[in-house]
Amino acid sequence: MKRISLYLLAFFLLTISTVGWTSCPEGQEENDRTGECEPIKGSAKAKKSLSSGSGWNFRPSLPRGLKKYSHQLVSAPNHPVRYGKKSERFEVRPGDCTKSRWYPKGWNDCKTDRERSELEQIKHKNCSVPYCGPWQRQGDEYWYRWSLYIPEGHQNIFRTKLAYGQFHQFRIKPMGGCPPAFMFQEYGGGYWLNIQPTILGYDDNYRLLEVDKFVGKWNDIVVHARWSGGNDGWFSVWVNGDPKVDYHGKTMACQGVASSNIDVYFKYGVYRSFMSRSSKSKTVTTIAYYDGVVRSKSRDGMFDPLPE
């Protein structure tokens, strides 16, 4: 069986070496009064974002209010690592709501019953404006891979929605948000793919992992997607090499917006929404580890085994 290609391995190493922080994210500093991480004002450093490889760049989706523990680059043997010596650790505690860097005009989780620590895909590293596309466009075809580890002792807080990865959408002109297209969520237990109502007009859910297989071990997720507002799109998912979803049809949509005017972008981390639906959300902390977040035009290496 082939080993992971040198090309993908280079992507992996870039991912774990450039997407983490052990104090505040790059371009941010700790507020002495609140202890929160905030953008450094008037500094060229504030314009830099996080990167996980050439052509595959990320930054915190809602940076105002992030804590030191929200996202960290951590090392074995003190933390689970899929391969090599490091992985990414995300943590969301009760009350960890954050805001857009353009608040008060931008999004505010604190006012919308949400909490998160997520990274969002951007086009380039030096992104200091709300829109940094294009990301994935009409007609694009990509392979994606990430490994996810949910620690032992994890507590599900359903009916609060808990997402570990999503393909979101953005309206190019006039610039503005669109609903997500595909979300990877926990629901009542396990790992599920949710095709959002914006795509089909209703929720469609596929179980990817049972509860006992979701927690306490690394799981490798592969997605093959063709982004289209028509019936020539597809979204296929494999978990640990096993095919789980083979959806064909529209993969991007925003009401009243032509597909040529939509960008799709990837987000990963921990995202908790509708907190008020579960009283457990007031006491439970959610932690997730990621490793090897990769995008490629080629299938090569996507199903090569990683070390146990």
C-alpha positions in Angstrom: 0.0 0.0 0.0 1.3 3.4 -0.9 2.6 5.9 1.6 1.2 9.4 1.7 2.6 11.4 -1.2 5.3 14.0 -0.5 3.0 16.7 -1.8 0.2 15.9 0.7 2.8 15.4 3.5 4.1 18.9 2.8 0.5 20.2 3.2 0.1 18.3 6.5 3.3 19.8 7.9 2.4 23.3 6.9 -1.0 22.8 8.6 0.4 21.9 12.0 3.2 24.3 11.9 1.4 27.5 11.0 -2.2 27.3 12.3 -1.8 27.2 16.0 -1.1 29.5 18.8 -0.1 28.9 22.4 -1.1 32.4 23.7 -3.1 34.7 21.4 -3.5 34.3 17.7 -1.1 36.0 15.4 -2.1 39.7 15.0 -3.8 39.7 18.4 -2.8 40.5 21.9 -4.3 39.9 25.4 -6.4 42.6 26.9 -5.0 43.2 30.3 -8.4 44.0 31.8 -10.5 41.3 30.3 -7.9 38.6 29.6 -9.4 38.2 26.1 -7.5 38.2 22.8 -8.2 41.2 20.6 -6.8 42.5 17.2 -3.6 44.6 17.6 -4.7 48.1 16.5 -2.6 50.1 14.0 -0.1 47.3 13.5 0.9 45.6 10.3 0.9 42.4 12.3 -2.9 42.7 12.7 -3.3 42.2 9.0 -1.8 38.7 9.0 -3.9 35.6 9.2 -3.3 32.0 9.9 -2.2 29.7 7.1 -2.3 26.0 6.7 -0.6 25.6 3.3 -0.2 27.2 -0.1 -3.6 28.1 -1.4 -5.4 26.9 1.7 -5.4 29.7 4.3 -7.3 30.2 7.5 -8.0 32.8 10.2 -10.3 32.8 13.3 -13.9 33.3 12.1 -14.9 35.5 15.1 -11.7 36.7 16.8 -13.0 39.2 19.3 -13.4 37.5 22.7 -11.2 34.4 21.9 -9.3 33.1 25.0 -5.8 31.6 25.1 -7.2 28.1 25.3 -9.7 28.6 22.4 -7.3 27.2 19.8 -3.8 25.9 20.4 -1.1 23.9 18.6 -0.3 21.1 21.0 2.2 18.2 21.2 2.4 14.5 21.9 2.6 12.7 24.3 0.5 15.1 26.4 -2.2 15.4 23.7 -3.6 13.1 21.0 -1.8 13.5 17.7 -2.8 11.7 14.5 0.7 11.7 13.1 3.9 13.5 13.7 4.2 15.4 17.0 1.5 18.1 16.9 -2.2 18.6 16.4 -4.7 21.5 16.8 -6.8 21.7 19.9 -10.1 23.7 20.0 -11.9 24.3 23.3 -15.3 26.1 24.0 -16.4 26.7 27.6 -19.8 27.9 28.7 -20.0 31.6 27.9 -17.3 31.6 25.2 -19.2 33.7 22.7 -17.2 35.8 20.3 -17.7 38.6 17.9 -16.6 39.6 14.4 -13.5 41.7 14.0 -15.8 44.3 12.4 -18.2 44.4 15.4 -20.5 46.3 16.1 -21.6 46.0 12.5 -20.5 42.4 12.1 -21.8 39.2 13.7 -22.0 38.7 17.5 -22.4 35.2 18.9 -23.1 36.7 22.3 -26.4 38.1 21.0 -27.4 35.1 18.9 -27.3 32.2 21.4 -24.0 30.8 20.1 -20.5 29.9 21.2 -17.5 28.9 19.1 -13.8 28.5 18.4 -13.5 28.1 14.6 -11.1 28.8 11.8 -12.4 30.0 8.4 -10.9 29.6 5.0 -9.7 32.7 3.3 -8.0 33.3 -0.1 -4.7 34.7 1.1 -2.7 35.3 4.2 -2.9 39.1 4.3 -6.7 39.5 4.6 -7.9 42.5 6.6 -11.3 42.9 5.1 -14.6 41.0 5.5 -14.4 39.4 2.1 -11.3 37.5 1.1 -12.6 35.2 -1.7 -12.8 33.7 -4.1 -12.8 30.4 -2.2 -14.7 27.5 -4.0 -16.7 28.7 -7.0 -19.2 27.4 -9.4 -17.7 24.5 -11.3 -14.8 23.9 -8.9 -14.0 20.3 -7.9 -11.9 19.6 -4.8 -10.9 16.8 -2.4 -10.8 17.6 1.3 -9.4 15.6 4.2 -9.2 16.1 8.0 -8.8 14.0 11.0 -10.9 14.6 14.1 -10.5 13.4 17.7 -13.1 13.9 20.4 -11.6 13.1 23.9 -12.9 10.5 26.3 -15.3 12.0 28.8 -17.0 14.1 26.1 -20.6 15.1 27.0 -23.2 15.6 24.3 -25.3 18.8 24.9 -28.1 18.0 22.4 -30.6 19.8 21.7 -27.9 22.5 21.5 -26.4 22.0 18.0 -22.7 21.1 18.0 -20.8 21.4 14.7 -17.4 20.1 13.9 -16.8 21.5 10.4 -19.0 23.2 7.8 -19.0 24.4 4.2 -20.4 27.9 4.5 -21.5 30.3 1.7 -20.9 34.0 0.9 -22.7 36.3 -1.5 -20.1 38.2 -3.6 -22.2 41.2 -4.8 -23.6 42.9 -2.9 -21.3 41.4 -0.3 -23.1 39.5 2.4 -23.7 36.2 4.1 -25.6 33.2 2.9 -26.7 30.1 4.9 -24.3 27.1 5.2 -24.5 24.3 2.6 -23.2 21.3 4.4 -22.5 20.9 8.2 -20.9 18.1 10.2 -22.8 17.8 13.5 -23.2 15.7 16.6 -27.0 15.8 17.1 -28.1 13.1 19.7 -24.7 11.3 19.3 -22.1 10.3 16.8 -21.0 12.3 13.7 -23.5 13.3 11.1 -23.5 15.1 7.7 -26.4 17.6 7.5 -27.3 18.9 4.0 -28.8 22.2 4.8 -32.4 23.4 3.8 -30.8 26.0 1.6 -29.7 23.2 -0.7 -32.7 20.8 -0.7 -35.5 22.9 0.9 -35.4 20.6 3.9 -32.8 19.0 6.3 -31.3 15.7 5.1 -29.0 13.9 7.5 -26.6 11.0 7.1 -25.0 9.2 10.1 -21.2 9.0 9.5 -20.1 7.5 12.9 -21.9 5.8 15.7 -21.4 7.2 19.2 -19.0 4.5 20.3 -16.8 5.1 17.3 -16.9 8.9 17.4 -15.4 9.5 20.9 -11.9 8.5 22.1 -10.3 7.7 18.7 -9.0 9.5 15.6 -11.4 9.4 12.6 -10.3 10.4 9.1 -12.8 12.2 7.0 -12.5 12.6 3.2 -14.9 14.7 1.1 -15.0 14.9 -2.7 -17.1 17.8 -3.9 -18.1 19.5 -7.1 -19.5 22.9 -6.4 -22.5 23.7 -8.6 -25.9 25.4 -8.4 -27.2 22.8 -10.8 -27.8 19.0 -10.9 -24.2 18.4 -12.0 -22.8 18.8 -8.5 -21.9 16.1 -6.0 -20.8 15.7 -2.4 -19.3 12.4 -1.4 -18.0 11.5 2.1 -15.7 8.7 3.3 -15.0 7.9 7.0 -11.8 5.9 7.7 -11.8 4.8 4.1 -15.5 3.6 4.1 -18.0 5.3 1.7 -20.8 6.9 3.7 -22.5 9.5 1.5 -22.8 9.8 -2.3 -25.0 12.8 -2.9 -25.5 14.1 -6.4 -27.3 17.4 -7.2 -27.1 21.0 -6.2 -24.2 21.8 -3.8 -24.5 25.6 -3.5 -27.5 27.8 -3.2 -28.6 31.1 -1.6 -32.2 32.4 -2.0 -32.4 35.0 -4.8 -28.7 34.7 -5.6 -27.2 33.2 -8.8 -24.7 30.4 -8.2 -22.1 32.4 -10.2 -22.4 35.0 -7.4 -21.7 32.6 -4.5 -18.4 31.5 -2.9 -18.2 28.4 -0.7 -15.6 28.3 2.2 -14.6 25.7 4.7 -14.7 26.2 8.5 -13.5 23.8 11.2 -13.3 23.8 15.0 -16.1 23.7 17.6 -19.3 25.6 17.0 -22.2 25.5 19.5 -25.5 27.1 18.5 -28.9 27.4 20.2 -27.3 27.2 23.6 -30.6 27.9 25.4 -32.1 24.5 24.2 -30.0 22.6 26.7 -29.4 23.4 30.3 -26.2 21.3 30.1 -24.6 23.9 27.9 -24.2 26.1 31.0 -21.8 23.6 32.6 -20.2 21.5 29.8 -17.0 22.3 28.0 -16.4 20.9 24.5 -13.0 20.0 23.2 -11.9 18.7 19.8 -8.6 17.9 18.1 -7.9 18.2 14.4 -4.9 17.1 12.4 -4.0 17.0 8.7 -6.5 19.5 7.3 -5.9 19.2 3.5 -7.5 20.4 0.3 -6.3 19.0 -3.1 -7.3 18.9 -6.7 -6.3 15.3 -6.8 -7.4 12.1 -5.1 -3.8 11.1 -4.7 -2.9 10.3 -1.1 -6.4 11.0 0.2 -7.0 7.3 1.2 -3.4 6.4 2.1 -3.2 5.2 5.7 -2.0 7.3 8.5 0.0 5.9 11.4 -2.0 4.5 14.3 
